[in-house]
Amino acid sequence: MAMSKQTVTHDIVIIGGGLVGASLGCALAPLIKQYGLRVAVIEATTLPEATEPPGWQPSFDARASAIAEGSAQRFRRLGIWEAMQQEASPIRRIHISERGRLGATRLNAQDVGVAALGHVIPNAWMGRVLHHELSGLPLEWHCPARVEQLAPVVEGHHLTLSDGSKLVAGLTVLADGGRSGLKEQLGIPSAQTSYQQTALITHVGVSQPHQGIAYERFTTDGPIALLPLPGNAMELVWTHPSGDEKARLALSDSDFLAQLQKAFGDRAGRFTRVGKRHVYPLKLTTADEPVRPGLVALGNAAHALHPVAGQGFNLALRGVMDLVDTLTQALAQARFEKAENHLNVADTLGAMETLTRFEQCRERDRANVIRFSDGLVKLFGLDWPLLGHARAAGLIGLNLAGPLRRSLARRAMGIER
Ligand SMILES: Cc1cc2nc3c(=O)[nH]c(=O)nc-3n(C[C@H](O)[C@H](O)[C@H](O)COP(=O)(O)OP(=O)(O)OC[C@H]3O[C@@H](n4cnc5c(N)ncnc54)[C@H](O)[C@@H]3O)c2cc1C
């Protein structure tokens, strides 16, 4: 069927103003300024009232993410690290162990010559900082508005929004978290593997100072991660077989804390209080076609991982920055080749040549991180007695083997790809 000619209304439309879409909006600032890019961000959910400067009411039930040192450097490049840091807790050591086995590995910031291996930041705070930054940029903001239809046209994509707007974009960025049905509307399949596991997230109080230690403890039910938060509080990510979450959600606070103590042991001290509990079913999802002419999928729309290694957003942020770098090079090249008045910005941004270059520089990093996270889940999920000893020996061996441990630390920091 022949497609009718449309007038391009935007050079770039970002679908989703979550962590990834909002980061991309901020990272596009230099290009918006240099080329006068017409950018729109569409976000389906109403945002909490933004205040000036961003206000923050610390609460005991928010979700927090482990942000690798490499991501902190990227936020620095965006000029928002200072604000992010206000609510960040440094990770000075990572302690990895397996319940019932002797082995343990410690990754120290000192060993790799850095002040912190990473930082734990409440997602709500990251959202506030990113949206505060976005509010200062000359971009179009549709919120709350949902992209209901997305269809390819010669010029890129045609978008129909729930607020009645119709847009045509040279480059459309799917940063919708992958659950909105838009990928399916476009016929982009995704490979999905359910881990048959659910992560329970909450904040817990601990009886002793955590000293900036993040714990990863593998148990027969699944991994338990504890991340340092300000004060004597830690973010808990407790993974268990799907189906068990109803019982864990229903436990009284004291029974929950007792079960956690039994599963985790005493190395972080006594668990003294617990916040609101949230559950997330876990699966590995990868989009078969992360780029198409005029379209790119980023963040969870491209890859949703098991949170065991805290890599999902860190990987996505590298994708955001690589996309902006690729678009910057493509525009500079096109401007060099064509007279200024013949530069078609929207065409250049959405060209398959540009997007293939982007995909080529993402492929390896994405595959490595997926292999690393998925491999950890599988390695520690296998209940073979001999393998258990090998894992313990591996954890101890890793503690002794300086270079290997430093390499693991660099990967955890998001510096090694
Ligand atoms: C339990 C858990 C713990 C994690 N911990 C870590 C960690 O410690 N470190 C780390 O790096 N990563 C971690 N991750 C991964 C991280 O949370 C994700 O990588 C990140 O949230 C992905 O962000 P996103 O913007 O791609 O998607 P989302 O956060 O899902 O945002 C998508 C946005 O798009 C909007 N939207 C959806 N559909 C539409 C539509 N049709 N129109 C307009 N807007 C739409 C939604 O409202 C939403 O705001 C964790 C994940 C889980 C599940």
The ligand as a Tripos MOL2 file, in Angstrom:
@<TRIPOS>MOLECULE
LIG
   53    58     1     0     0
SMALL
NO_CHARGES

@<TRIPOS>ATOM
      1 C1         13.3910   -5.0470   41.0810 C.3       1 LIG1
      2 C2         14.2620   -4.2640   40.1680 C.ar      1 LIG1
      3 C3         15.4280   -3.6600   40.6520 C.ar      1 LIG1
      4 C4         16.2650   -2.9860   39.7750 C.ar      1 LIG1
      5 N1         17.4180   -2.4470   40.2580 N.ar      1 LIG1
      6 C5         18.2810   -1.8670   39.3960 C.ar      1 LIG1
      7 C6         19.5190   -1.3410   39.8520 C.ar      1 LIG1
      8 O1         19.8420   -1.4150   41.0430 O.2       1 LIG1
      9 N2         20.3540   -0.7600   38.9410 N.ar      1 LIG1
     10 C7         20.0380   -0.6900   37.6220 C.ar      1 LIG1
     11 O2         20.8390   -0.1770   36.8120 O.2       1 LIG1
     12 N3         18.8450   -1.1490   37.1640 N.ar      1 LIG1
     13 C8         17.9760   -1.7450   38.0140 C.ar      1 LIG1
     14 N4         16.7780   -2.1910   37.5520 N.ar      1 LIG1
     15 C9         16.4200   -1.9670   36.1400 C.3       1 LIG1
     16 C10        15.7930   -0.5790   35.9470 C.3       1 LIG1
     17 O3         14.7540   -0.4000   36.8740 O.3       1 LIG1
     18 C11        15.2680   -0.4370   34.5200 C.3       1 LIG1
     19 O4         16.3420   -0.6390   33.6410 O.3       1 LIG1
     20 C12        14.6870    0.9470   34.2600 C.3       1 LIG1
     21 O5         13.6340    1.2240   35.1400 O.3       1 LIG1
     22 C13        14.1520    1.0320   32.8340 C.3       1 LIG1
     23 O6         13.5950    2.2980   32.6440 O.3       1 LIG1
     24 P1         12.7130    2.6310   31.3610 P.3       1 LIG1
     25 O7         12.6060    4.1200   31.3440 O.co2     1 LIG1
     26 O8         13.2640    1.9260   30.1760 O.co2     1 LIG1
     27 O9         11.3020    1.9620   31.6170 O.3       1 LIG1
     28 P2         10.1700    2.3640   32.6710 P.3       1 LIG1
     29 O10        10.7820    2.7070   33.9700 O.co2     1 LIG1
     30 O11         9.1650    1.2480   32.6270 O.co2     1 LIG1
     31 O12         9.5210    3.6960   32.0900 O.3       1 LIG1
     32 C14         8.6930    3.6780   30.9520 C.3       1 LIG1
     33 C15         7.8750    4.9540   30.9540 C.3       1 LIG1
     34 O13         7.0740    4.9940   29.7460 O.3       1 LIG1
     35 C16         5.7540    5.4220   30.0600 C.3       1 LIG1
     36 N5          4.8640    4.8230   29.0210 N.ar      1 LIG1
     37 C17         4.5490    3.5170   28.8440 C.ar      1 LIG1
     38 N6          3.7510    3.3750   27.7790 N.ar      1 LIG1
     39 C18         3.5510    4.5990   27.2550 C.ar      1 LIG1
     40 C19         2.8100    5.1030   26.1370 C.ar      1 LIG1
     41 N7          2.1160    4.2880   25.3240 N.pl3     1 LIG1
     42 N8          2.8140    6.4350   25.8930 N.ar      1 LIG1
     43 C20         3.5380    7.2870   26.7020 C.ar      1 LIG1
     44 N9          4.2400    6.8670   27.7820 N.ar      1 LIG1
     45 C21         4.2650    5.5410   28.0520 C.ar      1 LIG1
     46 C22         5.5050    4.8630   31.4580 C.3       1 LIG1
     47 O14         4.4870    5.6010   32.1260 O.3       1 LIG1
     48 C23         6.8840    5.0310   32.1040 C.3       1 LIG1
     49 O15         7.0320    6.2810   32.7470 O.3       1 LIG1
     50 C24        15.9250   -2.8790   38.3970 C.ar      1 LIG1
     51 C25        14.7490   -3.4600   37.9330 C.ar      1 LIG1
     52 C26        13.9300   -4.1610   38.7940 C.ar      1 LIG1
     53 C27        12.6770   -4.8000   38.2530 C.3       1 LIG1
@<TRIPOS>BOND
     1     1     2 1
     2     2     3 ar
     3     2    52 ar
     4     3     4 ar
     5     4     5 ar
     6     4    50 ar
     7     5     6 ar
     8     6     7 ar
     9     6    13 1
    10     7     8 2
    11     7     9 ar
    12     9    10 ar
    13    10    11 2
    14    10    12 ar
    15    12    13 ar
    16    13    14 ar
    17    14    15 1
    18    14    50 ar
    19    15    16 1
    20    16    17 1
    21    16    18 1
    22    18    19 1
    23    18    20 1
    24    20    21 1
    25    20    22 1
    26    22    23 1
    27    23    24 1
    28    24    25 2
    29    24    26 1
    30    24    27 1
    31    27    28 1
    32    28    29 2
    33    28    30 1
    34    28    31 1
    35    31    32 1
    36    32    33 1
    37    33    34 1
    38    33    48 1
    39    34    35 1
    40    35    36 1
    41    35    46 1
    42    36    37 ar
    43    36    45 ar
    44    37    38 ar
    45    38    39 ar
    46    39    40 ar
    47    39    45 ar
    48    40    41 1
    49    40    42 ar
    50    42    43 ar
    51    43    44 ar
    52    44    45 ar
    53    46    47 1
    54    46    48 1
    55    48    49 1
    56    50    51 ar
    57    51    52 ar
    58    52    53 1
@<TRIPOS>SUBSTRUCTURE
     1 LIG1         1 GROUP 0 **** ****
